[in-house]
Amino acid sequence: MDPAPLPEFNDILAAAARIAPHAHATPVLRSRALDAMAGCALHFKAEPLQRAGAFKFRGACNAVWSLDDATAARGVVTHSSGNHGGALALAAKTRGIPCHVVVPDNAVLAKLAAIEAYGAVLHRCAPTIAAREAMCAQVQAQTGAELVHPYTDPRVIAGQGTAAMELLATAGALDVIVVPVGGGGLASGTAIAARALAPGCRVFGAEPAGAADTFESLRRGERVIDFVPDTICDGLRGSLGAPDFELLRTHRVEVLTVADDDTVAAMRLLWQRLKLLVEPSSAIALALVLGHHERFDGQRVGVILSGGNVDLDALPW
């Protein structure tokens, strides 16, 4: 079976129109205090205010509403550590179709509760990518549901690109956009949108030092998928997808790594200064900017804050 074609900017435009009745156009926030600390003009795309609490609803919604009626009736299935699972469950609910989510045993409890609240069926497995994919295939075979992969599905990547499209429309010309990197769907969609709308805008990916497979993959020129993630950023523990690897290379996205301690410090700052609930997997983008002044001094920097689904009973401080 041939892989699906890589998404292009026209797919992002189509996704924007498709999800408009369902997704929020989230605000872009500013903070003079954070600008002064970073030495640049920061424009924060507030995706924690998106439905289901994360940018993931964009891609999931686009995928669900792309399905023909016969396929949709069989439902959708995915594997997810939390945010994509919740987003797909909610997107499926907007269309009134079944949703199955395979979740690792170590997933954040608050995220699992949200997935169940949206009406999805949970299937638990061991906390490895191989176990997640095997269980997902089993559920798909049993139910006939359509697989909506969290970051390699072209429909998902196109949907994620709508966040950068909105950011550029609201903030105007940007020199840089910084996004978190896990599987690569958000970074890929952002890079496609930036290339089309602001060709001079560079895209940086922020990746946990304890799950630096994307950094290593781009450095070596081949995907690195044999690793055991060790990071507080539970949403960034997935391995880089094959189409995402190609898109990041094509669009020359630069990935830098961030220590968890720096991410937690940035998370506190965002809570204090923006008054916005963000999770570690989101705060890492600001941590990258604060840790690399030489890359961003004096520039207009967009930061996509990806989500805010925090377990309030297990805060990192």
Secondary structure, DSSP 8 states (H G I E B T S, - for coil): --------HHHHHHHHHHHTTTS----EE--HHHHHHHTSEEEEEEGGGSGGGBTHHHHHHHHHHHS-HHHHHT-EEEE-SSHHHHHHHHHHHHHT--EEEEEETTS-HHHHHHHHHTT-EEEEE-SSHHHHHHHHHHHHHHH--EE--TTT-HHHHHHHHHHHHHHHHHH---SEEEEE-SSSHHHHHHHHHHHHH-TT-EEEEEEEGGG-HHHHHHHHTS---------S-GGG-S---HHHHHHHHHTT-EEEEE-HHHHHHHHHHHHHHT-----HHHHHHHHHHHH-HHHHTTSEEEEEE-B----TTS---
